[in-house]
Amino acid sequence: MTDAARSAAVRVRAPGKLNVFFQVGGVQPDGYHDVASVYQAVSLYEEIRATHAPGFSMTVRGSVDVSGVPADDRNLALRAARMLAAEIGYDGGVHLEVVKDVPVAGGMGGGSADAAAALVACDALWGAGLAHTTLHALAARLGADVPFALMGGTAVGTGRGDELSPALATGRLDWVIVPAEGGLSTPAVYGHLDEMRARGDAAEAPVPAAAPEVLQALRTGDPRVLAGQLRNDLHQAALSLRPDLARVLDLGTEAGALAGMVSGSGPTLAFLAAGSEAALELQIVLSAAGLTALHVHGPVAGARVLSA
């Protein structure tokens, strides 16, 4: 890499996601689950500013509680930077300034968005110019949701969720997101689902496959059609661990949401609205009840350079 190929600083943002469909298969010998997911990237973003440094370091701030977010090699973004440096043989470092707006440990893939943003930012900062397929392969090594944060839009994920294919989604979907205090551990929610299935308290594990009905609903662009097809196999397990979420779900549907569900492994809740005006009205009602309510829309683009 020549100095001319390098930028002084690079800003990248990457979106959070919702799983409009999430089917979880049985636990595999390696402890993971095969899944079938339909992801949609939404307009709640993580942003990273990357600058040259002799080593690898980061700072974290944001509009959400970041007190539990590590700023060392436990953080996916810093691991992404180190991985990229090793991939291209770069012997320098980077400082990452992370600004988080996606709820932490909330089932919306904020950490994965950070990792995707770090890959794109460091690739641009160091002038690597890696192919998208190479970045995708690196992203998949970091976690199942990282490749989708790179891709954005709407996509079907299979395997562990990282084998992606674009899905056609017409129009705009409006959502109201309600973060909950205190995160939920993704492994804990999966483990609880396994326990519920073993006891017969949840349906048996399916062979995961994206339902044609949900893909057709996305193609119509009609939120009322999609509302009847939303599915999250982790929903019941998350509510069992956090029964307080049921009251909020009831409040949202009573206030006019077409449907409500746990986002990913929770505890963030996502309400589908009939349109932007309906979402605004729902946001007002939920805010008046003392809840944090965010109006977002999708689909939006994946990780993108804002400035370099």
Secondary structure, DSSP 8 states (H G I E B T S, - for coil): --GGG--SEEEEEEEEEEEEEEEEEEE-TTS-EEEEEEEEEEEEEEEEEEEEESSEEEEEEESS--TT---STTSHHHHHHHHHHHHHT---EEEEEEEE-S-TTSSS-HHHHHHHHHHHHHHHHTT----HHHHHHHHHHH-TTHHHHHHBSEEEEETTTTEEEE----S-EEEEEE--SS---HHHHHHHHHHHHHHTSS---------HHHHHHHHHT-HHHHHTT-EETTHHHHHHH-TTHHHHHHHHHHTT-SEEEE-TTSS-EEEEESSHHHHHHHHHHHHHTT---EEEEE--B-SEEEE-
